[in-house]
Amino acid sequence: MNNLIMNYCEIVRDLRLIDKESNHILLKDSEGTYSVNKLKDLISSIKHAEVSLFVSLKSISGELVEFCIAHRLILYFAIQMDYDMTCLQQLSKLDLVAIISEDDAERLPDEIICKIVNINLNLIIKVKDGDFRRISCIYERFLSKGFTRLIQLSCETILYGINVEQICLINRHMIEHFNIDQNVSVRSQIESLKRNAMKRHNRMLSVKNKNKISVCFVNVNVNLHTHLERKNLGIEYLASVLNSRGYTADCLYCDKLALMSKLETLISENDIKVIGFSCMQDNVYVIQNSIKYLKSKYPHIVFIVGGAQAVALGKEFIHDSGVDYIMVGESENYITELMDFIIYHKGNIEEINNICYLNTKGEFVRNPQGKLICQLDNLPFPNYVLKNDDSLTYAGIITGRGCPFKCAFCYQGAKEKTVRYRSLDNVFEEISLLIKNNKNVKMIQFYDDTFTLDANRVREFCNRMKKIYEEFGIRWICEIHCQTVYDKPELLKLMVEAGLNEAQIGIESGDNTILKKLNKTITSDMIIQTVENCKKAGIYMLEGNIMLGAAGETKEQLEANFDFAEQLIIAGKGMIQIYPVLLWPFPNTPITLNPSKYGVKIIEEQCEYTVNCISNCVSESESVTRQEFVEYYYQLRDRISEVYSKVACTLNAQEAGKHWFNGSFTFVEQWGRSLSAIKYMNTFFIAKGKNNVDLSDDNVYPVRTFDILSYKDNMLYLRESDLLIETFDSRILEICNGKNNVKEIAERLGADIKTIHERLFALEDKMLVYGSAI
């Protein structure tokens, strides 16, 4: 076949062999003057490949048309902006593929698109790899005009670029097996093409050049106890979108004490043109003061503010801080337009959605909100995922956006209700790249507002995540909603088997009246059932809050929280973490907009005094003053601590051992803090950690883990755990002092050796004895 092709080159001046996998040859004569006789000889000799022709329609002959019909050849041609479509009418019996550039496709007049639809052309669109929002718009434009044929995406110039052998052409098989009546097939193919292109894009960005930063997004932390390794996905997505559009953007993480020095160093070492701050409720004043200072020192830099709480900012904030623009809501679709306007003076500020600013008259302007991003797969991966950083151990991912629930106090509940998901293929492509670039990642937190909303999707996710957990040991964290899992214990078990380590659950109250008032759509029984299911499934940690001051509680309802907290701790023994919190009036939530409806009065001056939100009481009810709420908060916190200490003493060695790390109980968790106060448990794990000796050996020396022998009714009594030890076990422990081995203990007590072994194993499970070889 190669010899035939080489001979044909005498007539056809430019020959390309494309798509080797499907044996597809595309011939191109630069002048379109094909010799039908030579084509007959070539095609009759080619038995194992498909041949297509690239033609200039202005010079195509009637003889060539008849030849193509007879031999069922596909004709390729190019469309430009000024193309005359009338010549295509005579070719209606042929299968045609039009090749068009991304730029021309974007600017193509509607009348030409309609003619393409009427002629039933197939399309190959030549695009610049990476500009996916633009590609999506082109696809949707063609589809909106009724296009129902094949679309193929080419990330190289098909006829004149390099690496043309990588291009997959539209061939006879694809045309014949395409169902023209199902537009969904077109959309499915388009989404598949976009996913594949996105994979290439994300891989490409991970090796992008190291140009100086022009746009810096800042996550400033005011809580000095918060772990800064956790990434802010909002700014990471924005940075990645800009990098995919030719900008050089990155993210800076630091606490407020180091902010100015780090920012000024960054400005001195780079060509910073724009700095964007992520605004949360706690850091708004730090951001305001920072912009005010930086603006006076670096007037050439443009400042923007966005983030979850930016919706509450207005003219006063702009005036006090000097910020140039506020971005509200999902901004990935509009950040490039804003940067184009700021840096290159392109476009009109009035036409950019999701931003607020002062116009030339000093008037506050809030531009319209744009549409939500429905196709989340079109977003590039967060910027940090694309970097090589072996110091990263903790990662964050979203698999979907939106929350359908309407909790009265929740900021997420006040936002969009439309739940949108990424495809799991897209999610696991991100996880794969994350693992490749960050060798030491051991934990992934999925930040979806309600990860467990779709049980079938969670099951499919777990089937795939389990393989990653087994191969790489990566565990994960998610947020669960009681309503979605309380009656699905098998789903929780499946999640744990796939590596689920921790989960967060909304509790808020054990009073059903309060829960209903807060629009929680759950009951206290459902909460208890969920906690028990999580415990049985083997979840390492389950975190939840009990909220005070959110629903006009009475003193009786507040006091009921004491018993409910104890129920939860007992139900989730060894794994549940309960925290009392105080209402904070997040912007646009039902309670903030209409507090009297919930029996709440918001104390504005206390909001102003607050350092960290949910850590100061800013509300009161008709029957409970603010100060009484504060007192109940401390009482509940102390009561919870007491219950933890009480229940911690009942844990067995396996349950307590979960909280032992590097020679001590962890102080991060309430269970760890409670266990660390119990001396004999500490002694037990120190001994087991240094030399784990098996007590089943008759020659091993059992050693008890406590020194002072205190008695009640001739039985040993451990004061620190309020534990009374049965008589026979007391006698065993008395002589477990390292001087007697197992055999000698049995002889001294006149007991069967098997019985002594059984009792020693039981005492070891209570962490009262360990084994020593000498």
NUPASE-405900 format. One record per residue (C-alpha): x, z, y; residue in one letter. Coordinates in steps of 0.25 Angstrom, whole numbers, plus 5000, padded with zeros to 4 digits. Example, Ala and Ser with C-alpha at 12.3 -4.5 7.8 and 13.67 -1.06 7.14 Angstrom:
! residues 2
504950314982A;505550294996S;
This chain:
! residues 774
500050005000M;501150035010N;501749895008N;500349835011L;500249925024I;501649885028M;501349735026N;500049755035Y;500949805046C;501349665049E;499949645054I;499449785058V;500449835068R;500149985067D;499850045054L;499550185051R;499350255038L;498450375040I;497850485032D;498650475019K;497850575012E;496650485012S;497450355011N;496850305024H;497650185031I;497350155046L;497750025050L;497949995065K;498349865072D;498649885086S;497849755090E;496749765080G;497049625075T;496949655060Y;497149545050S;495949545040V;496649475030N;497849565030K;496849685030L;496249625017K;497549625010D;497949765014L;496549825011I;496449754997S;497849814994S;497549954998I;496850024987K;497050174990H;496950185005A;495850165015E;496150075027V;495550085041S;495850005053L;496150045067F;495549935076V;495349895090S;493849855091L;494049755102K;494849665093S;494149685079I;493749555073S;492449535065G;493249495053E;493949635053L;492549695055V;492049625042E;493349655035F;493149805038C;491749805034I;492049745021A;493249835018H;492549965024R;493649985033L;493550095044I;493950045058L;494650145068Y;494650115083F;494950195095A;493950235106I;494450255121Q;493650295133M;493250155137D;492950105124Y;491849995122D;490950035110M;490149905110T;491149835100C;490849945090L;489449895087Q;489949785079Q;490649875070L;489449965066S;489649925051K;491149975051L;491650125049D;492250155063L;493150265067V;493450285082A;494750355086I;494650425100I;495550525107S;495150665111E;495150635126D;494350505124D;493350575115A;493150685125E;492850585137R;492150485129L;490850445136P;489550485129D;489050345128E;490350305119I;490050425110I;488650385108C;489150245104K;490050315094I;488950385089V;488050265087N;489150185080I;489450295070N;490950295073L;491850395066N;492850465075L;494350515075I;494650595088I;496150605092K;496350745097V;497450835103K;497650935092D;497151075097G;496051045108D;494851085099F;493851125110R;494050985115R;493850925101I;492651005098S;491950955111C;492250815107I;491650835094Y;490450895099E;490250785110R;490250675099F;489350755090L;488350785102S;488150635103K;487750625089G;489050585082F;488950595067T;490150525061R;491550575057L;492550635067I;494050645063Q;495050725072L;496450675074S;497450765080C;498450645081E;498350505087T;497950425075I;498650295078L;499750325087Y;500150475085G;501050545075I;500650605062N;499550505060V;499550525045E;498950655047Q;497650595053I;496450595043C;495650465046L;494150445044I;494050365031N;493050295023R;492750415014H;492450505026M;491550405032I;490750385019E;490550525016H;490150575030F;488750615031N;488250545044I;486950625044D;487650765044Q;488150795058N;488650925053V;489650845045S;490250795057V;490250935063R;490850995051S;491950885051Q;492250915066I;492351065064E;493351045052S;494150955061L;494251055072K;494551165062R;495751085057N;496251045070A;496151195074M;497051225063K;498051135068R;497951185082H;498151325078N;499351295069R;499851215081M;499651325091L;500451425082S;501751345085V;501451315100K;502551305110N;503051435118K;502651385132N;502551485143K;501251555144I;500351505155S;499051585151V;499151725146C;497951805141F;498051955142V;497452065133N;497752195141V;497452325133N;497152455140V;496952545128N;498352585124L;497952615110H;497452475107T;498352395097H;498752275105L;499052185093E;497552155092R;497352015099K;496351985109N;495751855103L;495051815116G;496351785123I;497051735111E;495951635109Y;496051595124L;497551585123A;497451495110S;496451405117V;497351385129L;498551355120N;497751245113S;497451185126R;498951175130G;499051305138Y;500051415134T;499251545133A;499551675127D;499051825126C;499651955131L;499252085125Y;499752215132C;499252355136D;498952375151K;500252455153L;501052335150A;500152225155L;500852195169M;502252195163S;501852105152K;501052005160L;502151995171E;503151965161T;502251865155L;502051795168I;503551795171S;503951725158E;502751625158N;502051525167D;500751615167I;499551545174K;498451625169V;498251765163I;496951805156G;496551945153F;495651985142S;494652085148C;494052205140M;493252315145Q;494452415146D;495552325152N;494752255164V;495352345174Y;496752325169V;496552175169I;495952185183Q;497152255189N;498152165181S;497552045187I;497552095201K;499052135200Y;499452005193L;498651915202K;499351975214S;500751955208K;500451815201Y;499451745209P;499651615202H;499151665189I;497651655186V;496951775179F;495751765170I;495051875163V;494151865150G;493851945138G;492652015132A;492352095145Q;492551985155A;491051965156V;490952095164A;491952045175L;491551985188G;491851965203K;492352105205E;493352095194F;493851955199I;493952015213H;494652145209D;495652075199S;495851945205G;495651875191V;495351725192D;494351705181Y;493551785171I;493251715158M;491951765151V;491551745136G;492251645126E;493251575134S;494051485124E;493251365128N;493551385143Y;494851445144I;495551315144T;494651255156E;495051385164L;496551365161M;496451215165D;495751255178F;496751365181I;498051295177I;497751145179Y;496551155189H;495751075180K;494251085180G;493251165188N;493151315187I;491651315188E;491551235175E;492351335166I;491351425158N;491551575155N;492351605168I;492051695181C;492851675194Y;492751685209L;492451545215N;493051495228T;492051575236K;492351705229G;491051705221E;491051755207F;490751635197V;490351655182R;490451515176N;489451485164P;489751545150Q;490151435141G;489651415127K;490151505115L;491251445106I;490451405094C;491551335086Q;492551445086L;493451365076D;493751275088N;494551395095L;496051395092P;496551525085F;496951645094P;498251625100N;498951745093Y;498651685079V;499451565083L;500751645086K;501751695076N;501851845077D;502251925065D;502052055073S;500552035073L;499852115062T;498452115068Y;497651995071A;496251965076G;495251855073I;493851815076I;493051735066T;491851725075G;491251765088R;489951825093G;489051935088C;487551935085P;487252075087F;486852145100K;487452285100C;487052335114A;488452395117F;489352285112C;489952175120Y;489952075109Q;488552095107G;488352065122A;489051925120K;488651805112E;487751815100K;488251685094T;489151715082V;490151605080R;491151595068Y;492451525066R;492551455053S;493251535042L;494251415041D;494651435055N;494751585054V;495651585042F;496451475048E;496751575059E;497051685049I;497951595042S;498751555055L;498751705059L;499451745046I;500351625047K;500851665061N;500751815060N;501351865047K;501052015049N;499652005052V;498952105043K;497552125050M;496552035056I;495352085064Q;494151995065F;493552015078Y;492251955076D;491052035082D;490352035068T;491251985057F;490252015046T;489051945052L;489051835042D;489251895028A;489451755021N;490551715031R;491251855029V;491251835014R;491851695016E;492851755026F;493251865016C;493451765004N;494551695013R;495151825020M;495351895006K;496351785003K;497151815016I;497051965013Y;497551954999E;498751865003E;499151925016F;498552065016G;497852035030I;496752135032R;495652115042W;494652185051I;493252145056C;492052195063E;490752215054I;489352235058H;488552345050C;487352255049Q;488152145043T;488852225032V;488052355029Y;487352285017D;488552195013K;489552295006P;490052174998E;490452105010L;491252215015L;491952225002K;492252075003L;492852095017M;493752215012V;494252125000E;494652025010A;495452125018G;494452185028L;495252315032N;494452365044E;493052335050A;492352375063Q;490852415063I;489852445074G;489252585072I;488952635086E;487952745081S;487252805069G;485952825076D;484952705073N;484252715086T;485552705094I;485952585085L;484652515087K;484852535102K;486252475102L;485652355095N;486552385083K;485552325072T;486152425062I;485752565057T;486652695054S;486352675039D;486852525040M;488152585047I;488352685036I;488152585025Q;489152495031T;490152605032V;489952635018E;490052485014N;491352475021C;491952595015K;491552545001K;492152405004A;493452465007G;493652435022I;494852515027Y;494252545040M;492852535047L;492752565062E;491552595070G;491052665083N;490052765086I;489552735101M;489152835111L;488352815124G;487752675120A;486352695118A;485852815125G;486052915114E;485553055114T;486353175110K;485653175096E;486053035094Q;487453065098L;487653185089E;487053095077A;488353015078N;489153135073F;488453125059D;488452975059F;489952965061A;490153065050E;489252975041Q;490052855044L;491452925042I;490952975028I;490352845024A;491652775028G;492652885024K;494052835026G;493752705033M;492752715044I;493252745058Q;492152795068I;492452795083Y;491552855094P;491452765106V;490752755119L;489852655125L;490552555134W;489652455142P;490252325139F;489852205148P;488452135145N;488052225133T;486652275133P;487052415135I;487852375147T;486752285153L;485652385151N;486152525148P;484852595151S;484152515139K;485152595130Y;484952725137G;486352715143V;486952735156K;488252675159I;489152755168I;489852655177E;490952755182E;491352785168Q;491552645165C;492452635177E;493252755172Y;493452705158T;494852665153V;494452615139N;492952575136C;492252645125I;493152765128S;492352815139N;490952855140C;490252775151V;488752805147S;487752905146E;486252915140S;485052985145E;485353105136S;486853105135V;487753115147T;489053035148R;489853165146Q;489053205134E;489353065128F;490853095130V;490653225122E;489953165111Y;491053055110Y;492053165108Y;491153245098Q;490953125090L;492453085090R;492753225086D;491653235075R;492153095069I;493553155069S;493053275061E;492353195051V;493553105049Y;494453225046S;493353285037K;493153155029V;494653125029A;494853245020C;493953175009T;494653045008L;495453014995N;496852964995A;496452824995Q;495552835007E;496552915015A;497752825011G;497052705018K;497452785031H;498952815028W;499952725034F;501452735035N;501552885031G;500352935039S;498852925041F;498552825052T;498052885065F;497352755069V;496152785061E;495252915061Q;495452925046W;496952925047G;496953025058R;496053115050S;496853105038L;498153125045S;497753275048A;497653305033I;498953345029K;498853335014Y;498453195015M;499653155023N;500553225013T;499853155002F;500053015008F;501553045012I;501853084998A;501152964992K;501852875001G;503252924998K;503052934983N;501752894976N;501852974963V;500852954953D;500153084948L;499853034934S;501253064930D;501353204923D;502753234929N;502353204943V;502253324953Y;500953334960P;501053394975V;499853434983R;499853384997T;499553515004F;500253655005D;499353765009I;498453814998L;497153865003S;496053914994Y;494553924993K;493853984981D;495253964973N;495153814977M;496153744986L;495653715000Y;496253615010L;495853655024R;496253525031E;495253445022S;494253555019D;494553525004L;494253624993L;494953584980I;494353614967E;494953724958T;495753644948F;496253544958D;496653664966S;497453724955R;498153584953I;498553574968L;499153714968E;500253674959I;500353534964C;501553574972N;502653484967G;503153584957K;502253544945N;502053404939N;500753364933V;501053404919K;501453544924E;500153554933I;499353524920A;500053634912E;499953744923R;498453714924L;498253704910G;497553564912A;497553434905D;498553334912I;497553234913K;496653324921T;497753364930I;498053214933H;496653184936E;496553304946R;497853264952L;497353124954F;496153174961A;496953264970L;497853154973E;496653074978D;496353184987K;497753184992M;498053324988L;499153294978V;500253194976Y;501353164966G;502853194966S;503853144956A;504753264958I;
